[in-house]
């Protein structure tokens, strides 16, 4: 059930209880006031009791969510007019105290369908009340001035409630639009998160395995010992990836690296690129031991690893350098190579997802990332992440 349907159901429940209250009040007025004798006693009792039973039935229907309340609203508006007119006619005609009951179908029609419907029902009520007013059996018919004032009162009330109802519907439509927009934005954000996690947990590992397979072909004859070591590392990486994917599918977040192990993990990645692909690798850290939260280490690791994989797969570089510099307020990082570079505009318009995930990870933590590259001039990736909140959290712990 949509929020709009829930609000409609709640409104119909309120109207059903209000209708039941009117029916009980009508019976009490007749039964507890001996001086008031109905013009048609039998018809009066039939109309009051049947109105009570009808009110109970409608209240029961509002307790079932499967009912079509739009159709029920139209039917009950017509039946309300009928029963109110019958009660007014049978309990005293133009002098009846139940004229105010005409306001109930007018208000319900206005609240359900707006100004036009409310005025239409009010006009029908005025016509029915006019017929009763000029019925020839009444000894003391109501004055024409009183009839006109009551008619105007019903029409004005219908317009006011109709205006409020239409205003409410417009506001609800705006809220529903905002609700759907927020829902769509949340869905898109969740899709991006899943894509980012799958890219960094699975695709990066697969890309690394592909590079290691290329190295294994060279080790096959030249260095069997290195081949065995690479195969063991590939087996371990595959097992870790399988476990990560299982945890991810269970909705659990897994730590990709232990706290404080960022530099060691980066050295492992660089060691493979150096030994397996022959790249000259440089890692510099200021200070030598970084003090970062697990979340920051995790994001930096994924960003730097993506940069290293891009160097290994696309840059055709001979040297790559990583610099991490931590201050009191932020940590700055640089991943640089002397490769062939690339066209940034073409890369952003293409199917590659790596640059997007790098930017999203840095931006999500309030940082900034920039990429400098052009054909033949290598690539430089710079990023910075704030540490103020991060360090404060560590001190509190």
C-alpha positions as CSV (number, residue, x, y, z in Angstrom):
1,X,0.0,0.0,0.0
2,X,1.4,3.4,-1.1
3,X,1.6,6.3,1.4
4,X,-1.2,8.0,-0.6
5,X,-3.5,4.9,-0.1
6,X,-2.6,4.8,3.6
7,X,-3.6,8.4,4.0
8,X,-6.8,7.8,2.1
9,X,-7.6,4.8,4.3
10,X,-6.9,6.9,7.5
11,X,-9.2,9.6,6.2
12,X,-12.1,7.2,5.5
13,X,-11.7,5.7,9.0
14,X,-12.1,9.2,10.5
15,X,-15.1,9.9,8.4
16,X,-16.6,6.5,9.3
17,X,-16.3,7.2,13.0
18,X,-17.7,10.7,12.5
19,X,-20.7,9.2,10.7
20,X,-21.3,6.7,13.4
21,X,-21.2,9.5,16.0
22,X,-23.8,11.4,14.0
23,X,-26.1,8.3,13.9
24,X,-25.8,7.7,17.6
25,X,-26.4,11.4,18.4
26,X,-29.6,11.4,16.2
27,X,-31.1,8.5,18.1
28,X,-30.2,10.0,21.5
29,X,-31.8,13.3,20.5
30,X,-35.1,11.5,19.6
31,X,-35.1,9.1,22.5
32,X,-34.0,11.5,25.3
33,X,-36.3,14.4,24.3
34,X,-39.9,13.3,24.9
35,X,-41.2,16.7,23.9
36,X,-40.0,16.2,20.3
37,X,-42.5,14.0,18.5
38,X,-41.5,13.0,15.0
39,X,-44.0,13.9,12.1
40,X,-43.7,10.3,10.9
41,X,-42.7,8.2,14.0
42,X,-42.4,4.8,12.2
43,X,-40.4,6.3,9.3
44,X,-38.3,8.2,11.8
45,X,-37.3,5.1,13.7
46,X,-36.6,3.2,10.5
47,X,-34.4,6.0,9.1
48,X,-32.4,6.4,12.4
49,X,-31.8,2.7,13.0
50,X,-31.0,2.0,9.3
51,X,-28.6,5.0,9.4
52,X,-26.9,3.5,12.5
53,X,-26.5,0.1,10.8
54,X,-25.2,1.6,7.6
55,X,-22.7,3.6,9.6
56,X,-21.5,0.4,11.4
57,X,-21.1,-1.3,8.1
58,X,-19.0,1.4,6.6
59,X,-16.8,1.5,9.7
60,X,-16.3,-2.3,9.3
61,X,-15.3,-1.9,5.6
62,X,-12.7,0.7,6.6
63,X,-11.0,-2.1,8.6
64,X,-10.3,-4.1,5.5
65,X,-7.4,-2.9,3.4
66,X,-8.6,-4.6,0.3
67,X,-11.6,-2.4,-0.1
68,X,-11.6,0.2,-2.9
69,X,-12.1,3.4,-0.9
70,X,-12.4,5.6,-4.0
71,X,-15.6,3.7,-5.0
72,X,-16.8,3.5,-1.4
73,X,-16.3,7.3,-1.0
74,X,-18.6,8.0,-4.0
75,X,-21.2,5.5,-2.9
76,X,-21.3,6.8,0.7
77,X,-21.6,10.4,-0.4
78,X,-24.8,9.5,-2.3
79,X,-26.1,7.3,0.6
80,X,-25.3,10.1,3.1
81,X,-27.4,12.5,1.2
82,X,-30.3,10.0,1.0
83,X,-30.3,9.2,4.7
84,X,-29.9,12.7,5.9
85,X,-32.8,13.8,3.7
86,X,-34.9,10.9,5.0
87,X,-34.0,11.7,8.6
88,X,-34.8,15.4,8.1
89,X,-38.1,14.6,6.4
90,X,-39.3,12.0,9.0
91,X,-38.3,13.9,12.1
92,X,-39.9,17.2,11.6
93,X,-39.4,18.5,8.1
94,X,-38.2,22.1,7.9
95,X,-38.2,22.5,11.7
96,X,-36.0,19.5,12.3
97,X,-32.8,20.0,14.4
98,X,-31.0,17.7,11.9
99,X,-30.5,20.2,9.2
100,X,-26.8,20.4,10.3
101,X,-26.5,16.7,9.1
102,X,-26.4,18.0,5.5
103,X,-23.0,19.4,6.3
104,X,-21.6,15.9,6.7
105,X,-21.9,14.8,3.0
106,X,-20.9,18.3,1.9
107,X,-17.7,18.1,3.9
108,X,-16.9,14.6,2.9
109,X,-17.4,15.3,-0.8
110,X,-15.3,18.4,-0.6
111,X,-12.5,16.7,1.3
112,X,-12.5,13.8,-1.1
113,X,-13.0,15.4,-4.5
114,X,-12.4,19.1,-4.1
115,X,-14.3,22.4,-4.7
116,X,-16.5,21.3,-7.7
117,X,-17.7,18.1,-6.1
118,X,-18.4,19.8,-2.8
119,X,-20.4,22.6,-4.5
120,X,-22.3,20.0,-6.5
121,X,-23.2,18.0,-3.4
122,X,-24.2,21.2,-1.6
123,X,-26.5,22.1,-4.5
124,X,-28.1,18.7,-4.3
125,X,-28.5,19.1,-0.5
126,X,-30.1,22.6,-1.1
127,X,-32.6,21.2,-3.6
128,X,-33.5,18.3,-1.3
129,X,-33.9,20.6,1.7
130,X,-35.9,23.0,-0.4
131,X,-38.3,20.2,-1.4
132,X,-38.7,19.3,2.2
133,X,-39.1,23.0,3.2
134,X,-42.0,23.5,0.7
135,X,-43.6,20.2,1.4
136,X,-47.4,21.0,1.8
137,X,-47.9,18.9,5.0
138,X,-45.9,21.2,7.3
139,X,-47.9,23.4,9.6
140,X,-45.2,25.9,10.3
141,X,-42.9,25.9,7.3
142,X,-39.4,27.5,7.7
143,X,-39.1,31.1,6.6
144,X,-37.7,31.7,3.1
145,X,-34.9,33.9,4.6
146,X,-33.7,31.2,6.9
147,X,-33.8,28.7,4.0
148,X,-31.6,31.1,1.9
149,X,-29.1,31.7,4.7
150,X,-28.8,28.0,5.4
151,X,-28.3,27.3,1.7
152,X,-25.6,29.9,1.4
153,X,-24.0,28.5,4.5
154,X,-23.8,25.0,2.9
155,X,-22.4,26.4,-0.4
156,X,-19.7,28.5,1.4
157,X,-18.7,25.6,3.6
158,X,-18.4,23.4,0.6
159,X,-16.1,25.9,-1.1
160,X,-13.9,26.3,1.9
161,X,-13.5,22.6,2.6
162,X,-13.0,22.0,-1.2
163,X,-10.3,24.6,-1.3
164,X,-8.5,23.1,1.7
165,X,-8.8,19.6,0.2
166,X,-7.3,20.7,-3.1
167,X,-4.5,22.6,-1.4
168,X,-3.8,19.4,0.7
169,X,-3.7,17.3,-2.4
170,X,-1.3,19.6,-4.1
171,X,1.0,19.5,-1.1
172,X,0.7,15.8,-0.9
173,X,1.6,15.5,-4.6
174,X,4.7,17.6,-4.0
175,X,5.6,15.5,-1.0
176,X,5.1,12.3,-3.1
177,X,7.3,13.8,-5.8
178,X,10.0,14.6,-3.3
179,X,9.5,11.1,-1.8
180,X,10.0,9.4,-5.1
181,X,12.9,11.6,-6.0
182,X,14.6,10.8,-2.7
183,X,13.8,7.1,-3.2
184,X,15.3,7.1,-6.7
185,X,18.4,9.0,-5.5
186,X,18.8,6.5,-2.7
187,X,18.5,3.6,-5.2
188,X,21.0,5.2,-7.5
189,X,23.4,5.7,-4.6
190,X,23.0,2.1,-3.5
191,X,23.7,0.9,-7.1
192,X,26.8,3.0,-7.2
193,X,27.9,1.7,-3.8
194,X,27.4,-1.9,-5.0
195,X,29.2,-1.3,-8.2
196,X,32.1,0.4,-6.4
197,X,32.4,-2.4,-3.9
198,X,32.3,-5.1,-6.6
199,X,34.8,-3.2,-8.7
200,X,37.3,-2.8,-5.8
201,X,36.7,-6.2,-4.1
202,X,36.5,-8.3,-7.2
203,X,37.5,-6.6,-10.4
204,X,40.7,-5.2,-9.0
205,X,41.6,-8.6,-7.7
206,X,40.8,-10.2,-11.1
207,X,42.9,-7.6,-12.8
208,X,45.8,-8.3,-10.4
209,X,45.4,-12.0,-11.1
210,X,45.6,-11.4,-14.8
211,X,48.9,-9.6,-14.3
212,X,50.2,-12.3,-12.2
213,X,49.3,-14.9,-14.8
214,X,51.3,-12.9,-17.3
215,X,54.3,-13.0,-14.9
216,X,53.8,-16.8,-14.4
217,X,54.3,-17.4,-18.1
218,X,57.7,-15.8,-17.8
219,X,58.5,-17.7,-14.6
220,X,57.4,-21.1,-16.0
221,X,60.9,-21.9,-17.4
222,X,63.2,-19.3,-16.1
223,X,62.3,-19.4,-12.4
224,X,60.1,-22.3,-11.1
225,X,60.5,-21.1,-7.5
226,X,59.1,-17.7,-8.3
227,X,56.3,-19.4,-10.3
228,X,55.3,-21.4,-7.2
229,X,55.3,-18.3,-5.0
230,X,53.1,-16.4,-7.5
231,X,50.7,-19.3,-7.7
232,X,50.4,-19.4,-3.9
233,X,49.7,-15.7,-3.8
234,X,47.1,-16.0,-6.5
235,X,45.4,-18.8,-4.6
236,X,45.4,-16.8,-1.4
237,X,44.0,-13.7,-3.3
238,X,41.3,-15.8,-4.8
239,X,40.2,-17.3,-1.5
240,X,40.1,-13.8,0.1
241,X,38.0,-12.5,-2.8
242,X,35.6,-15.4,-2.5
243,X,35.2,-14.7,1.3
244,X,34.8,-11.0,0.6
245,X,32.0,-11.6,-1.9
246,X,30.2,-13.9,0.5
247,X,30.4,-11.4,3.3
248,X,29.2,-8.7,0.9
249,X,26.2,-10.7,-0.3
250,X,25.3,-11.2,3.4
251,X,25.2,-7.5,3.8
252,X,28.3,-7.5,6.1
253,X,31.2,-5.1,5.7
254,X,34.6,-6.8,5.8
255,X,37.9,-5.2,6.6
256,X,40.1,-5.4,3.5
257,X,43.3,-4.9,5.6
258,X,44.2,-4.8,9.2
259,X,44.5,-1.5,11.0
260,X,47.9,0.1,10.5
261,X,48.7,-2.2,7.6
262,X,48.2,0.3,4.8
263,X,51.9,0.8,4.0
264,X,52.7,-2.9,4.2
265,X,49.9,-3.8,1.8
266,X,51.0,-1.1,-0.7
267,X,54.6,-2.5,-0.5
268,X,53.2,-5.9,-1.4
269,X,51.4,-4.5,-4.4
270,X,54.5,-2.6,-5.5
271,X,56.8,-5.5,-4.9
272,X,54.8,-7.6,-7.4
273,X,54.9,-4.8,-10.0
274,X,58.6,-4.5,-9.5
275,X,59.5,-8.2,-9.6
276,X,56.8,-9.3,-12.0
277,X,56.7,-6.5,-14.5
278,X,60.0,-4.8,-14.0
279,X,58.8,-1.4,-12.9
280,X,60.9,0.8,-10.7
281,X,58.7,1.5,-7.7
282,X,59.1,4.2,-5.1
283,X,57.0,4.6,-1.9
284,X,57.6,7.6,0.4
285,X,55.7,8.3,3.6
286,X,55.9,11.4,5.8
287,X,56.0,10.5,8.6
288,X,57.2,6.9,8.2
289,X,54.4,5.5,10.3
290,X,50.9,6.9,9.5
291,X,48.2,7.3,12.1
292,X,44.9,6.8,10.3
293,X,41.5,5.3,11.0
294,X,40.7,1.9,9.4
295,X,38.1,3.6,7.2
296,X,40.6,6.0,5.8
297,X,43.2,3.3,5.3
298,X,40.7,1.2,3.5
299,X,39.7,4.0,1.1
300,X,43.3,5.1,0.4
301,X,44.3,1.5,-0.2
302,X,41.5,1.0,-2.8
303,X,42.3,4.3,-4.5
304,X,46.1,3.7,-4.7
305,X,45.7,0.1,-5.8
306,X,43.4,1.2,-8.6
307,X,46.1,3.7,-9.7
308,X,48.8,1.0,-9.6
309,X,46.7,-1.4,-11.6
310,X,46.0,1.3,-14.2
311,X,49.8,1.9,-14.5
312,X,50.5,-1.8,-14.9
313,X,47.7,-2.4,-17.5
314,X,47.8,0.8,-19.6
315,X,50.6,3.2,-18.8
316,X,53.6,1.3,-20.4
317,X,55.7,3.1,-17.7
318,X,59.2,2.3,-16.5
319,X,58.7,4.0,-13.1
320,X,55.9,4.6,-10.6
321,X,56.0,6.6,-7.4
322,X,53.7,6.9,-4.4
323,X,53.9,9.7,-1.9
324,X,51.7,9.9,1.3
325,X,52.1,12.9,3.5
326,X,50.2,13.3,6.8
327,X,49.7,16.6,8.6
328,X,47.5,17.5,11.6
329,X,44.6,18.4,9.4
330,X,44.8,16.1,6.3
331,X,46.6,13.4,4.5
332,X,47.8,14.1,0.9
333,X,48.6,11.4,-1.6
334,X,50.2,11.2,-5.0
335,X,50.4,8.3,-7.5
336,X,52.6,9.2,-10.4
337,X,54.1,7.4,-13.4
338,X,56.2,8.2,-16.5
339,X,54.1,6.3,-18.9
340,X,52.3,7.2,-22.1
341,X,49.4,9.1,-20.4
342,X,45.9,9.4,-21.7
343,X,43.2,11.9,-22.8
344,X,41.2,12.7,-19.7
345,X,38.0,13.7,-21.6
346,X,38.0,10.4,-23.6
347,X,38.6,8.4,-20.4
348,X,35.7,10.0,-18.6
349,X,33.3,9.5,-21.5
350,X,34.4,5.8,-22.0
351,X,33.2,2.7,-20.2
352,X,36.0,2.7,-17.6
353,X,34.8,2.6,-14.0
354,X,38.1,3.0,-12.2
355,X,38.4,6.8,-12.2
356,X,34.7,7.2,-11.1
357,X,35.2,4.9,-8.1
358,X,38.4,6.7,-7.1
359,X,36.6,10.1,-7.1
360,X,33.5,8.7,-5.3
361,X,35.6,7.2,-2.5
362,X,37.6,10.4,-1.9
363,X,34.5,12.7,-2.2
364,X,32.5,10.5,0.1
365,X,34.9,11.3,2.9
366,X,35.0,15.0,2.2
367,X,38.3,14.9,0.2
368,X,39.4,16.0,-3.2
369,X,40.9,14.1,-6.1
370,X,42.5,15.5,-9.2
371,X,44.1,13.8,-12.2
372,X,46.7,15.3,-14.4
373,X,47.5,13.5,-17.6
374,X,48.1,14.0,-21.3
375,X,49.3,11.7,-24.1
376,X,53.1,11.1,-23.8
377,X,53.5,12.9,-20.5
378,X,52.6,10.4,-17.9
379,X,49.9,10.6,-15.3
380,X,49.7,12.1,-11.8
381,X,46.9,11.5,-9.4
382,X,46.6,13.8,-6.4
383,X,44.2,13.4,-3.5
384,X,43.7,14.8,-0.1
385,X,41.5,13.7,2.8
386,X,40.6,15.7,6.0
387,X,41.8,14.3,9.3
388,X,40.2,16.6,11.9
389,X,37.1,14.4,12.6
390,X,39.1,11.3,12.1
391,X,41.7,12.2,14.7
392,X,39.1,13.5,17.1
393,X,37.3,10.1,16.9
394,X,40.5,8.3,17.7
395,X,41.2,10.5,20.8
396,X,37.7,9.9,22.1
397,X,38.0,6.2,21.8
